[in-house]
Amino acid sequence: MKKYACLLLLALMAVTKVAAQEEFIYNQYHFNYYLVNPALAGAEPCSHFMLSNKMQWVGMNDFPMTQLLSFKTRVWNNVGIGAYIYHDRNGYTNKAGGQATFAYHIPLSNGRRYSKKVSYDRQLSFGVSFKFAYFYINDQLFIDDPTALEDVAFANTNGFLPNANFGVYYKSYGGFVGLSLTNIIPLAADIYGDKELPAPLTGFLFGGYTFDLGARKDKYLEPMAMLKLNQYLELNMDLNLKFGHDVDDFWGYWVQASYRHCWNPNNIQSMVLMPMCGFRIDKFQLGYAFSLDLNNLVTQNYGTHEIMLGYTFCYQKHFCR
């Protein structure tokens, strides 16, 4: 029974950690910037699906795993919509949730630089989302000892938490910059009969530029940086460098090197290396990312692996941002 009590305590700590920090799904934004900024819903004049599976700390018992399905499109004129749903398994705790987005895009000029169809090379976008999260205990893991949960006085074993976010996005030819705020409603989830801490108000600021290379402009280099800061002054900085080659209209590929550095008020630092690569075949995109935490966990697991499958309903010279 002491074994189960310890495991249950770890589960409760995991849920508290999720409530105190920003959501894990934002680690996957490299393949879909809409995950960190709702203003990108429909920012490109095309429809895009993305399915991803993320396996964290592979090699450890009951390693966390997250599945995500997202969609974004320009529905008419200057209006875009987007949505995603996800499920996260983390030992004895689970989390499921989603988001629905409305975005409005203001064209500042017309052009044909990035698409065979007329697209807006300079554009200012605004987006707002309603999102929700549902927490629950994976009681199937207690099947070997059905009385394990009876030793803990739980008023309930699940909780529901709604919230909202807002974003602004601007692109001008090869340059782009975005600013967003998430968890703008200070609500606390009622889980296990007690109020958890509200998810922290968190801001994201990212920007980058796409440099066309070569006479045919079929190769490009895209440096990008992002800062994430929450109300507890926990700061993350991501530095990314992507190289892509659009061999022809049918296929292309890209490679990317990313580095993340995290600070918090307790002077605990975390460093993460994230190499990734992918290719495009017609309108399909397949991507792979590997994350390695440069801390004491590095000798206890085989890193984090993420696979992404995307489909775009129009021709895109570059991967659909």
Number of C-alpha atoms within 10 A of each C-alpha: 11 8 8 14 14 11 14 19 11 15 19 17 13 17 20 16 14 15 17 16 17 21 15 10 16 14 13 19 13 17 24 22 18 25 21 27 30 36 32 32 32 29 33 22 24 20 21 24 20 20 18 20 20 22 19 22 22 16 13 12 9 13 15 18 20 20 19 20 18 21 22 27 23 22 14 10 11 15 19 28 25 27 22 20 18 19 18 21 19 18 19 21 23 21 21 18 18 18 21 20 25 21 25 22 25 16 16 12 12 12 14 11 14 17 18 12 14 12 19 24 20 18 20 19 24 25 27 23 21 17 20 15 18 17 21 19 23 17 13 9 12 13 9 8 10 11 11 17 16 8 10 11 9 13 11 13 16 19 20 16 17 18 19 18 23 23 24 22 23 20 21 15 15 15 16 17 18 24 21 22 22 25 22 15 14 13 16 18 21 18 23 19 14 13 12 17 16 18 26 21 18 22 23 19 20 21 17 18 18 17 15 16 14 9 7 7 11 16 19 18 18 17 17 19 18 18 18 20 21 21 12 13 12 18 18 19 18 18 17 18 16 18 18 22 21 20 13 11 13 13 16 21 20 20 18 19 16 21 17 19 15 18 16 15 10 7 9 9 14 15 15 18 18 20 18 21 17 20 19 23 14 16 17 18 22 19 20 19 22 20 21 20 19 14 11 8 12 12 10 11 16 17 22 20 19 19 19 21 17 22 19 20 13 16 18 21 19 19 21 20 14
